[in-house]
Amino acid sequence: MPQKIGSIWKNSHRVNKTRRKATGASLAGRKEKTNKDLFADGLTDAGTVEVLEDDLTLRDVVQAMRHIRRHMFVALPRSGLAWSTRTSEVLHYRAAMPPLVAPGHVHAVLAGTAPARLERETAELVSKGTLRRIRVDRGHGRDNGAGAGEALVEAADLERLVKACPGVGHQTADAFVTLLRAKPRAQAIDTASDASLTDAQTNELLRAGFLTSDATRRTRQETLGMRPEDRTTLTSLQSVSRYASGTLSAVGGHDAIHLAGGSGGGIGPSMRRLGAPSPPGGHLRIAVPGHGRFTKLADAAVDWLRDALGCTRWGEAPEQWLRERFEADGGIRSPRWRDFWGLEWPWLLGHAVGLGAVELFDTGSVGRGVRALGG
């Protein structure tokens, strides 16, 4: 009896290969499971660790600030960054880093001193003109810049930056330094009532980055209809309606960046026509060029630390494990060199503790532990 074709195919001697299951979802699930299994039992908490530094010479705010700045970056490796381009990039980046220190970082280093005492000491140093508080208003990042926008700088370092800036003339530098010494606690100046600086000198300091527009003194409704010269954002209704879409004039003109608080740019056509106009607004905030660079690096490093702790089940890990991930045995492909220009691990940890992003605790067996805070 003839066999059916279906039975012939069924009983054929052909080798049937088994289909491979899709591995994308399984690998993702396996990776997630592996990450969450890191330190699945949690670490023993034997108490909070308050002292970050063992250096007994750190007794006041100024010493702590200098110690923090001195240990911000590691030395360049003798091998690995052999190509001159990358080496010059690292050196240029570090040279442009302003001498700023976050107040919380100082509190973390001097954790053995009462916070109220540190605040009184800082306020006294500011009133005497030894230190100056610098603040920038930020509205981005995980914490919206709640405390990371404020920094401390030694007054002598700020004066040195002003006098060494090639874009600031000698007369402007002397006038600005005199103003800083006369108002040690001021964070902003009112150009309408204070005649210490001329309009030309104010614009010169704006372009150099030592003054920025005080965006906190105006609401969105107040600035919506203003000209680019008088507002702190890049566009206005007049510019948008008057100029063709896509042109430079429609977004504020040549001076849009430095009028909005940036440190670059030249004098725009409208300012050339008017000669020496009054600066944008009446209140200008005292700034340090490169403050944004400092804040961006610090925020990115703290975000990396949070992401690393997010890979664990309980949001905590031994400090040594985190440090090994960050440094990767000193390799140039480690996060330290790939993303953070050779940032020191103790600096990152102290800054994160000062911001309240993490806390340290004693595990009793594997050294110090690091725990993420604030979600």
The 8 nearest C-alpha neighbors of each residue, nearest first, counted from 0:
[[1, 2, 3, 4, 6, 7, 5, 10],
 [0, 2, 3, 4, 7, 6, 5, 8],
 [3, 1, 0, 4, 6, 7, 5, 8],
 [2, 4, 5, 6, 7, 1, 8, 0],
 [3, 5, 7, 6, 8, 2, 9, 1],
 [6, 4, 8, 3, 7, 9, 2, 10],
 [7, 5, 9, 8, 3, 4, 10, 2],
 [6, 8, 4, 10, 9, 5, 11, 3],
 [9, 7, 11, 5, 6, 10, 4, 12],
 [8, 10, 6, 7, 11, 5, 4, 12],
 [11, 9, 7, 8, 6, 12, 13, 5],
 [12, 10, 8, 13, 9, 7, 6, 14],
 [11, 13, 14, 10, 8, 9, 15, 7],
 [14, 12, 11, 15, 10, 8, 9, 16],
 [15, 13, 16, 12, 11, 17, 10, 9],
 [14, 16, 13, 17, 12, 18, 11, 9],
 [17, 15, 18, 14, 19, 13, 20, 12],
 [18, 16, 19, 15, 20, 14, 21, 13],
 [17, 19, 16, 20, 15, 21, 22, 14],
 [20, 18, 17, 21, 22, 16, 23, 25],
 [21, 19, 22, 18, 25, 23, 17, 24],
 [20, 22, 23, 19, 24, 25, 18, 26],
 [21, 23, 25, 24, 26, 20, 19, 27],
 [24, 22, 26, 25, 21, 27, 28, 20],
 [23, 25, 27, 26, 22, 28, 21, 29],
 [24, 26, 28, 22, 27, 23, 29, 21],
 [27, 25, 29, 23, 28, 24, 22, 30],
 [28, 26, 30, 24, 29, 25, 31, 23],
 [27, 29, 25, 31, 26, 30, 32, 24],
 [28, 30, 26, 32, 27, 31, 25, 33],
 [31, 29, 33, 27, 32, 28, 26, 34],
 [32, 30, 28, 34, 33, 29, 27, 35],
 [31, 33, 29, 35, 30, 34, 28, 36],
 [32, 34, 30, 36, 31, 35, 29, 37],
 [35, 33, 310, 31, 36, 32, 37, 311],
 [34, 36, 312, 311, 32, 37, 33, 310],
 [35, 37, 39, 33, 34, 32, 38, 312],
 [38, 36, 311, 39, 35, 34, 312, 33],
 [37, 39, 41, 40, 36, 311, 312, 316],
 [40, 38, 36, 37, 41, 312, 35, 313],
 [41, 39, 38, 42, 312, 37, 313, 36],
 [42, 40, 38, 39, 313, 43, 315, 312],
 [43, 41, 44, 362, 40, 38, 316, 315],
 [42, 44, 362, 45, 41, 363, 361, 364],
 [43, 45, 362, 46, 361, 42, 360, 363],
 [46, 44, 361, 362, 363, 43, 360, 47],
 [47, 45, 361, 360, 44, 48, 362, 359],
 [46, 48, 360, 359, 361, 49, 45, 358],
 [49, 47, 360, 359, 50, 361, 46, 51],
 [48, 50, 110, 47, 51, 111, 359, 107],
 [49, 51, 110, 52, 48, 111, 108, 53],
 [52, 50, 108, 49, 53, 107, 349, 110],
 [53, 51, 54, 50, 108, 109, 55, 57],
 [52, 54, 55, 51, 50, 57, 56, 108],
 [55, 53, 56, 52, 57, 51, 58, 66],
 [54, 56, 57, 53, 58, 52, 109, 111],
 [57, 55, 54, 58, 62, 53, 59, 63],
 [58, 56, 55, 63, 62, 54, 59, 109],
 [57, 59, 56, 62, 60, 55, 63, 109],
 [60, 58, 62, 61, 57, 63, 109, 117],
 [59, 61, 63, 62, 64, 105, 121, 58],
 [60, 62, 64, 63, 59, 65, 153, 130],
 [63, 61, 65, 64, 60, 59, 57, 66],
 [62, 64, 66, 60, 61, 65, 57, 67],
 [65, 63, 61, 67, 66, 62, 60, 68],
 [64, 66, 68, 62, 67, 63, 69, 61],
 [65, 67, 63, 69, 64, 68, 62, 70],
 [68, 66, 64, 70, 65, 69, 63, 71],
 [67, 69, 65, 71, 70, 66, 64, 98],
 [68, 70, 66, 67, 71, 65, 72, 64],
 [71, 69, 67, 68, 72, 66, 343, 346],
 [70, 72, 68, 343, 346, 69, 342, 67],
 [73, 71, 342, 343, 341, 70, 74, 69],
 [74, 72, 341, 343, 342, 75, 71, 70],
 [73, 75, 76, 72, 341, 77, 343, 342],
 [74, 76, 73, 77, 341, 80, 86, 78],
 [77, 75, 78, 74, 79, 80, 329, 73],
 [76, 78, 75, 79, 80, 81, 74, 86],
 [79, 77, 76, 80, 81, 75, 331, 82],
 [78, 80, 81, 331, 76, 77, 330, 82],
 [81, 79, 82, 78, 86, 85, 76, 331],
 [82, 80, 79, 78, 83, 86, 77, 85],
 [83, 81, 80, 84, 85, 86, 79, 87],
 [82, 84, 86, 85, 87, 81, 80, 88],
 [85, 83, 87, 86, 82, 88, 81, 89],
 [84, 86, 88, 87, 83, 82, 89, 80],
 [87, 85, 83, 89, 88, 84, 80, 90],
 [86, 88, 90, 84, 85, 89, 91, 83],
 [89, 87, 85, 91, 86, 90, 92, 84],
 [90, 88, 92, 86, 87, 91, 340, 93],
 [89, 91, 87, 93, 92, 88, 94, 86],
 [92, 90, 94, 88, 93, 89, 87, 95],
 [93, 91, 89, 95, 90, 94, 88, 96],
 [92, 94, 96, 90, 95, 91, 89, 340],
 [93, 95, 91, 92, 96, 90, 97, 89],
 [94, 96, 92, 93, 97, 91, 289, 292],
 [95, 97, 93, 94, 289, 293, 92, 98],
 [96, 98, 99, 289, 95, 290, 288, 293],
 [99, 97, 152, 96, 100, 68, 156, 153],
 [100, 98, 152, 97, 151, 150, 101, 293],
 [99, 101, 151, 150, 64, 102, 152, 98],
 [100, 102, 150, 104, 103, 151, 149, 99],
 [103, 101, 105, 104, 150, 100, 151, 106],
 [104, 102, 353, 106, 105, 101, 354, 107],
 [103, 105, 353, 350, 107, 101, 102, 106],
 [104, 106, 108, 102, 103, 107, 109, 63],
 [105, 107, 103, 109, 104, 108, 110, 353],
 [108, 106, 104, 110, 353, 105, 109, 349],
 [107, 109, 105, 106, 110, 51, 52, 104],
 [110, 108, 106, 111, 107, 112, 105, 63],
 [111, 109, 107, 112, 108, 106, 50, 49],
 [110, 112, 109, 50, 113, 49, 108, 107],
 [113, 111, 110, 109, 114, 117, 116, 106],
 [112, 114, 116, 115, 117, 111, 110, 109],
 [115, 113, 117, 116, 118, 112, 106, 110],
 [116, 114, 118, 117, 113, 119, 112, 120],
 [115, 117, 119, 113, 114, 118, 120, 112],
 [118, 116, 120, 114, 119, 115, 121, 113],
 [117, 119, 121, 115, 116, 120, 122, 114],
 [120, 118, 122, 116, 117, 121, 123, 115],
 [119, 121, 117, 123, 118, 122, 116, 124],
 [120, 122, 118, 124, 123, 119, 117, 125],
 [121, 123, 125, 119, 120, 124, 118, 126],
 [122, 124, 120, 126, 125, 121, 119, 127],
 [125, 123, 121, 127, 129, 122, 126, 130],
 [124, 126, 130, 122, 128, 123, 127, 131],
 [125, 127, 123, 128, 124, 184, 183, 122],
 [128, 126, 124, 125, 129, 123, 183, 130],
 [129, 127, 183, 125, 126, 130, 124, 154],
 [128, 130, 124, 154, 127, 125, 153, 131],
 [131, 129, 153, 125, 154, 124, 128, 152],
 [132, 130, 125, 152, 151, 154, 153, 133],
 [131, 133, 151, 150, 134, 152, 130, 186],
 [134, 132, 150, 149, 151, 286, 131, 186],
 [133, 135, 149, 148, 150, 132, 136, 286],
 [136, 134, 148, 137, 149, 133, 286, 290],
 [137, 135, 148, 134, 138, 144, 215, 214],
 [138, 136, 144, 139, 135, 143, 148, 145],
 [137, 139, 143, 144, 136, 140, 145, 142],
 [140, 138, 143, 137, 144, 141, 142, 145],
 [141, 139, 143, 142, 144, 138, 298, 137],
 [140, 142, 143, 139, 144, 302, 298, 145],
 [141, 143, 144, 140, 145, 139, 146, 138],
 [144, 142, 139, 138, 140, 145, 141, 137],
 [143, 145, 147, 142, 137, 148, 146, 138],
 [144, 146, 143, 142, 147, 148, 137, 138],
 [147, 145, 148, 144, 149, 354, 103, 142],
 [146, 148, 144, 149, 145, 101, 294, 354],
 [149, 147, 135, 146, 134, 144, 136, 137],
 [150, 148, 134, 147, 133, 146, 135, 101],
 [149, 151, 101, 133, 100, 132, 99, 102],
 [152, 150, 132, 100, 99, 131, 133, 101],
 [153, 151, 99, 131, 130, 154, 98, 100],
 [152, 154, 130, 156, 155, 129, 131, 157],
 [153, 155, 130, 157, 156, 129, 131, 158],
 [154, 156, 158, 153, 157, 159, 129, 130],
 [157, 155, 159, 153, 154, 158, 160, 152],
 [158, 156, 160, 154, 159, 155, 161, 153],
 [159, 157, 161, 155, 160, 156, 176, 154],
 [158, 160, 156, 162, 157, 161, 163, 155],
 [161, 159, 157, 163, 158, 162, 164, 156],
 [160, 162, 158, 164, 159, 163, 172, 157],
 [161, 163, 159, 160, 172, 164, 158, 169],
 [164, 162, 160, 161, 159, 165, 167, 158],
 [163, 165, 161, 166, 167, 162, 160, 207],
 [166, 164, 167, 163, 168, 162, 207, 161],
 [165, 167, 164, 207, 168, 203, 206, 204],
 [168, 166, 165, 164, 172, 171, 203, 169],
 [169, 167, 171, 170, 172, 166, 165, 162],
 [168, 170, 172, 171, 173, 167, 162, 174],
 [171, 169, 173, 172, 168, 174, 167, 200],
 [170, 172, 174, 168, 169, 173, 200, 175],
 [171, 173, 169, 175, 170, 174, 162, 161],
 [174, 172, 170, 176, 175, 171, 177, 169],
 [175, 173, 171, 177, 172, 176, 170, 178],
 [174, 176, 178, 172, 177, 173, 171, 179],
 [177, 175, 179, 173, 178, 174, 172, 158],
 [178, 176, 174, 180, 175, 179, 173, 181],
 [177, 179, 175, 181, 176, 180, 182, 174],
 [180, 178, 176, 182, 181, 177, 183, 175],
 [179, 181, 177, 178, 182, 183, 176, 128],
 [180, 182, 178, 179, 183, 177, 176, 128],
 [183, 181, 179, 185, 180, 184, 178, 128],
 [184, 182, 128, 180, 185, 179, 126, 181],
 [185, 183, 182, 126, 125, 186, 131, 132],
 [186, 184, 182, 187, 183, 188, 179, 285],
 [185, 187, 285, 284, 184, 133, 132, 188],
 [188, 186, 284, 285, 283, 185, 282, 189],
 [187, 189, 283, 282, 190, 284, 186, 185],
 [190, 188, 282, 281, 191, 192, 193, 283],
 [189, 191, 193, 281, 192, 188, 282, 194],
 [190, 192, 189, 281, 193, 194, 282, 280],
 [191, 193, 190, 189, 194, 281, 188, 195],
 [194, 192, 190, 195, 189, 191, 188, 196],
 [193, 195, 196, 192, 197, 190, 191, 189],
 [196, 194, 193, 178, 197, 174, 175, 190],
 [197, 195, 194, 200, 201, 198, 174, 175],
 [196, 198, 200, 199, 201, 194, 195, 190],
 [197, 199, 201, 200, 277, 202, 275, 278],
 [198, 200, 202, 197, 201, 275, 203, 276],
 [201, 199, 203, 197, 202, 198, 171, 196],
 [202, 200, 198, 204, 203, 199, 196, 197],
 [203, 201, 205, 199, 204, 200, 198, 206],
 [202, 204, 200, 206, 201, 205, 199, 207],
 [205, 203, 207, 201, 209, 202, 206, 210],
 [206, 204, 210, 202, 208, 203, 207, 211],
 [205, 207, 262, 203, 204, 208, 263, 257],
 [208, 206, 204, 262, 205, 209, 166, 203],
 [207, 209, 262, 288, 205, 210, 206, 204],
 [210, 208, 286, 287, 204, 207, 285, 288],
 [211, 209, 285, 205, 286, 208, 284, 204],
 [212, 210, 260, 284, 283, 205, 213, 286],
 [211, 213, 283, 260, 214, 284, 231, 259],
 [212, 214, 283, 284, 215, 282, 216, 211],
 [213, 215, 216, 212, 231, 217, 136, 218],
 [216, 214, 213, 217, 218, 136, 212, 231],
 [215, 217, 214, 213, 218, 282, 280, 212],
 [218, 216, 215, 221, 214, 219, 222, 220],
 [217, 219, 221, 220, 222, 216, 215, 214],
 [218, 220, 222, 221, 223, 217, 224, 232],
 [219, 221, 223, 218, 222, 224, 217, 225],
 [222, 220, 218, 219, 223, 217, 224, 225],
 [223, 221, 225, 219, 220, 224, 230, 218],
 [222, 224, 220, 225, 221, 219, 235, 236],
 [225, 223, 236, 222, 235, 226, 221, 237],
 [226, 224, 222, 223, 235, 230, 229, 227],
 [225, 227, 228, 229, 235, 230, 237, 224],
 [228, 226, 230, 251, 229, 234, 235, 233],
 [229, 227, 226, 279, 230, 258, 278, 255],
 [230, 228, 279, 226, 227, 280, 225, 231],
 [229, 231, 227, 232, 222, 228, 225, 226],
 [230, 232, 259, 214, 212, 258, 233, 260],
 [233, 231, 259, 230, 234, 227, 255, 235],
 [232, 234, 251, 255, 250, 227, 259, 231],
 [235, 233, 250, 251, 232, 227, 238, 236],
 [236, 234, 238, 237, 224, 226, 225, 223],
 [235, 237, 239, 224, 238, 240, 223, 234],
 [236, 238, 240, 235, 239, 241, 226, 224],
 [239, 237, 249, 241, 235, 236, 240, 242],
 [238, 240, 249, 236, 237, 241, 242, 235],
 [241, 239, 237, 238, 242, 236, 243, 249],
 [240, 242, 238, 239, 237, 243, 249, 236],
 [243, 241, 249, 239, 238, 240, 248, 244],
 [242, 244, 246, 245, 249, 241, 239, 240],
 [243, 245, 246, 249, 242, 239, 247, 240],
 [244, 246, 243, 247, 249, 250, 248, 242],
 [247, 245, 248, 249, 244, 243, 242, 250],
 [246, 248, 252, 249, 250, 245, 251, 253],
 [247, 249, 252, 251, 250, 246, 242, 238],
 [250, 248, 238, 239, 242, 247, 246, 251],
 [251, 249, 234, 248, 247, 233, 252, 238],
 [252, 250, 255, 234, 233, 248, 227, 249],
 [251, 253, 248, 247, 255, 254, 250, 267],
 [252, 254, 267, 255, 251, 264, 265, 247],
 [253, 255, 267, 256, 252, 257, 264, 258],
 [256, 254, 251, 258, 233, 252, 253, 257],
 [255, 257, 259, 261, 258, 254, 264, 260],
 [258, 256, 261, 260, 259, 262, 263, 254],
 [257, 259, 255, 260, 256, 254, 231, 261],
 [260, 258, 231, 257, 256, 232, 261, 255],
 [259, 261, 211, 257, 212, 258, 262, 256],
 [262, 260, 257, 256, 263, 259, 208, 258],
 [261, 263, 208, 206, 207, 257, 205, 260],
 [264, 262, 257, 206, 261, 256, 207, 265],
 [265, 263, 254, 257, 206, 256, 266, 253],
 [264, 266, 267, 254, 263, 253, 206, 257],
 [265, 267, 270, 254, 271, 268, 264, 253],
 [266, 268, 253, 254, 270, 269, 265, 271],
 [269, 267, 271, 270, 272, 266, 253, 252],
 [268, 270, 272, 271, 267, 273, 266, 274],
 [271, 269, 273, 272, 267, 268, 274, 266],
 [272, 270, 268, 274, 269, 273, 267, 266],
 [271, 273, 269, 270, 274, 268, 267, 275],
 [274, 272, 270, 271, 275, 276, 269, 268],
 [273, 275, 271, 272, 270, 276, 269, 199],
 [276, 274, 199, 273, 198, 277, 270, 271],
 [277, 275, 273, 274, 278, 270, 198, 199],
 [276, 278, 198, 279, 275, 280, 199, 202],
 [279, 277, 280, 202, 276, 198, 201, 281],
 [280, 278, 229, 228, 230, 277, 281, 258],
 [279, 281, 229, 282, 278, 230, 212, 283],
 [280, 282, 190, 189, 191, 283, 279, 278],
 [283, 281, 189, 188, 280, 213, 190, 187],
 [284, 282, 212, 213, 187, 188, 211, 210],
 [283, 285, 187, 211, 213, 210, 186, 212],
 [286, 284, 210, 187, 186, 209, 283, 211],
 [287, 285, 209, 210, 133, 284, 211, 288],
 [286, 288, 209, 290, 289, 208, 97, 285],
 [289, 287, 208, 290, 209, 286, 97, 262],
 [288, 290, 292, 291, 97, 287, 96, 293],
 [291, 289, 293, 292, 288, 287, 294, 97],
 [290, 292, 294, 289, 293, 295, 288, 135],
 [293, 291, 289, 295, 290, 294, 296, 96],
 [292, 294, 290, 296, 291, 295, 297, 96],
 [295, 293, 291, 297, 296, 292, 298, 290],
 [294, 296, 292, 298, 297, 293, 291, 299],
 [297, 295, 299, 293, 294, 298, 300, 292],
 [296, 298, 294, 300, 299, 295, 293, 301],
 [299, 297, 301, 295, 300, 296, 294, 302],
 [298, 300, 302, 296, 301, 297, 295, 303],
 [299, 301, 303, 297, 302, 298, 296, 304],
 [300, 302, 304, 298, 303, 299, 351, 297],
 [303, 301, 299, 305, 300, 304, 298, 306],
 [304, 302, 300, 306, 301, 305, 307, 299],
 [305, 303, 301, 307, 302, 306, 308, 300],
 [304, 306, 302, 308, 307, 303, 309, 301],
 [305, 307, 309, 303, 308, 304, 302, 310],
 [308, 306, 304, 309, 305, 310, 303, 321],
 [309, 307, 314, 305, 310, 306, 311, 315],
 [308, 310, 306, 307, 314, 311, 305, 312],
 [311, 309, 34, 308, 307, 35, 306, 312],
 [312, 310, 35, 37, 314, 309, 308, 313],
 [313, 311, 35, 39, 314, 36, 37, 38],
 [312, 314, 315, 311, 41, 39, 38, 309],
 [315, 313, 308, 311, 309, 371, 312, 370],
 [316, 314, 370, 369, 313, 308, 371, 311],
 [315, 317, 369, 368, 318, 308, 370, 320],
 [318, 316, 368, 320, 319, 367, 369, 321],
 [317, 319, 321, 368, 320, 367, 369, 322],
 [318, 320, 322, 317, 321, 323, 366, 367],
 [321, 319, 323, 317, 318, 322, 324, 316],
 [322, 320, 324, 318, 319, 323, 325, 317],
 [321, 323, 325, 319, 324, 320, 326, 318],
 [324, 322, 327, 320, 326, 325, 321, 319],
 [323, 325, 321, 327, 322, 326, 320, 333],
 [326, 324, 322, 323, 334, 327, 335, 321],
 [325, 327, 329, 323, 328, 333, 335, 324],
 [328, 326, 323, 333, 324, 329, 330, 325],
 [329, 327, 326, 330, 323, 333, 324, 325],
 [328, 330, 326, 327, 331, 333, 335, 76],
 [331, 329, 332, 333, 328, 327, 326, 79],
 [330, 332, 336, 333, 79, 329, 337, 80],
 [333, 331, 330, 337, 336, 334, 327, 335],
 [332, 334, 335, 327, 330, 331, 336, 326],
 [335, 333, 337, 338, 336, 325, 339, 332],
 [334, 336, 341, 339, 333, 326, 342, 325],
 [337, 335, 341, 340, 331, 334, 339, 333],
 [338, 336, 334, 332, 333, 335, 339, 331],
 [337, 339, 334, 336, 335, 340, 333, 341],
 [340, 338, 335, 342, 336, 341, 337, 334],
 [341, 339, 336, 342, 89, 338, 335, 337],
 [342, 340, 336, 335, 72, 339, 73, 343],
 [341, 343, 72, 339, 335, 340, 71, 73],
 [342, 344, 72, 346, 71, 345, 73, 341],
 [343, 345, 347, 346, 348, 342, 322, 325],
 [346, 344, 348, 347, 343, 349, 70, 71],
 [347, 345, 349, 343, 344, 348, 71, 350],
 [348, 346, 344, 350, 345, 349, 351, 343],
 [347, 349, 345, 351, 350, 346, 352, 344],
 [350, 348, 352, 346, 351, 347, 104, 345],
 [349, 351, 104, 353, 347, 352, 348, 346],
 [352, 350, 348, 354, 356, 353, 349, 301],
 [353, 351, 355, 349, 357, 354, 350, 358],
 [352, 354, 103, 104, 350, 107, 351, 355],
 [355, 353, 351, 352, 356, 103, 350, 146],
 [354, 356, 352, 353, 357, 351, 372, 358],
 [355, 357, 372, 351, 354, 352, 371, 373],
 [358, 356, 371, 372, 352, 370, 355, 351],
 [357, 359, 370, 352, 369, 371, 360, 372],
 [360, 358, 369, 48, 368, 47, 370, 367],
 [361, 359, 47, 48, 368, 46, 367, 44],
 [360, 362, 367, 45, 46, 363, 44, 368],
 [363, 361, 43, 44, 364, 45, 366, 367],
 [362, 364, 361, 45, 366, 365, 43, 44],
 [365, 363, 362, 366, 43, 361, 367, 42],
 [366, 364, 362, 363, 367, 317, 368, 319],
 [367, 365, 362, 364, 363, 361, 368, 317],
 [368, 366, 361, 318, 360, 362, 317, 359],
 [367, 369, 317, 360, 318, 359, 316, 361],
 [368, 370, 359, 315, 316, 318, 358, 317],
 [369, 371, 315, 358, 357, 314, 359, 372],
 [372, 370, 357, 314, 356, 315, 305, 308],
 [373, 371, 357, 356, 374, 370, 355, 358],
 [372, 374, 356, 371, 355, 357, 142, 370],
 [373, 372, 371, 356, 314, 305, 309, 357]]
